[in-house]
Amino acid sequence: MATVADAKRLVIKIGSALLVDRKTGQLRRDWLVALAEDVARLRARGTDVILVSSGSIALGRGVLKLPSADLSLEQSQAAAAVGQIQLATAYTAALATHDIIAAQVLVTLEDSADRRRYLNSRATMEQLLSLGAIPIVNENDTVATDEIRYGDNDRLAAQIAVTAGADQLILLSDVDGFYSASPQTDPTARRFDVISEITPEIEAMAGAAGSGLSKGGMKTKLLAARTATAAGCDMAITEGSVLHPIRALENGAPATWFTAQGDPQQKRKQWIAAMKPKGRIVVDAGAAKALRAGSSLLVAGVAQVSGRFERGDAVEVADETGGLLGQGLTRYDASDAARIKRLRSDQIEEVLGYPARGPLIHRDDMAI
């Protein structure tokens, strides 16, 4: 079974009911301070951490003194606009105590549905982590409508875990795991420690939402688990209201772990390999040797470009004898790729008019 100590890249989802006091609508600052200490400890041992945080609408509702009943779309968007500032300020202050920079990342469903925007999100996340910042991700509720919503942050957290190539996802919730029935109404309900496969029987056990502040229920957590584990990411559901919830989980707090099917990199490569290529890149002998050794594809090694493809599309990669090496997601469209083939990285901006985006295909986006 997975443990938090094993995580190389960890996504933590924080529900509204944990972050915001239901009665007062105020931020639970002591809890956030304790969470920041957990994050700092994870970072100190080399774990990348991404936080997916609910709470903007709940905080904004309190500031604007909106009713506790269901809000209209316009009211929710207004509450989110106010609450996002409150939330970002709170995280910035809590993490700054540990000399950690907080970065706000607001997304919509379109950012994962569109491959180019998906690559942009992924590149931004990688850059922030490499610079030592903690991405604080939330759905952009100020502009998202039902058609472009994730609908809940469980689903969002799973997608972020997939996008970032995380090997673990922890859903901090108001329940301590997945039960055979609702423990609030059925005294015989039992919690699962480990679920290695989401069967129809497991799906039938999922109930509805239980918190007045959160949108997600056990069904959404199960959907999140299906998304995460299929991409090679272990996922845990655990009760998060205690101070230092991650430390508590490490020390044996009750939880349900959903086990990953493979590892994130392997699953990502399989996904890329299964795509229909939109073009073909022919590389010279030196580049072919470097690719087989696990390197990225630099434009200097590109001999020919064919096909009609956009940034983010899958393209075949072949050597000059016609042998297929694999395929990957390109960071340039066909026109720009053809213009910069054979060039050094420092020559790209002069030709294209904008700075180089790094290699033509990054090794993480390449299936050899």
GIRAKA-V580545 format. One record per run of one state. SS is the DSSP state (a for helix, b for strand, c for the rest). FROM is the first residue (numbers start at 0). LEN is the number of residues. If there is no record, write none. Layout:
ss = {SS | SS}
from = {FROM | FROM}
len = {LEN | LEN}
This chain:
ss = {c | a | c | b | c | a | b | c | b | c | a | c | b | c | a | c | a | c | b | c | a | c | a | c | b | c | a | c | a | c | b | c | b | c | b | c | b | c | a | c | a | c | b | c | a | c | b | c | a | c | b | c | a | c | b | c | a | b | c | b | c | b | c | a | c | a | c | b | c | a | b | c}
from = {0 | 3 | 6 | 8 | 14 | 15 | 19 | 20 | 26 | 27 | 28 | 44 | 47 | 53 | 55 | 64 | 72 | 96 | 100 | 107 | 109 | 113 | 114 | 130 | 132 | 139 | 145 | 148 | 152 | 164 | 167 | 173 | 178 | 179 | 190 | 191 | 193 | 195 | 199 | 205 | 217 | 230 | 233 | 239 | 244 | 250 | 254 | 258 | 263 | 273 | 278 | 283 | 284 | 292 | 296 | 297 | 298 | 301 | 307 | 313 | 319 | 323 | 329 | 333 | 340 | 344 | 352 | 360 | 361 | 362 | 365 | 367}
len = {3 | 3 | 2 | 6 | 1 | 4 | 1 | 6 | 1 | 1 | 16 | 3 | 6 | 2 | 9 | 8 | 24 | 4 | 7 | 2 | 4 | 1 | 16 | 2 | 7 | 6 | 3 | 4 | 12 | 3 | 6 | 5 | 1 | 11 | 1 | 2 | 2 | 4 | 6 | 12 | 13 | 3 | 6 | 5 | 6 | 4 | 4 | 5 | 10 | 5 | 5 | 1 | 8 | 4 | 1 | 1 | 3 | 6 | 6 | 6 | 4 | 6 | 4 | 7 | 4 | 8 | 8 | 1 | 1 | 3 | 2 | 1}
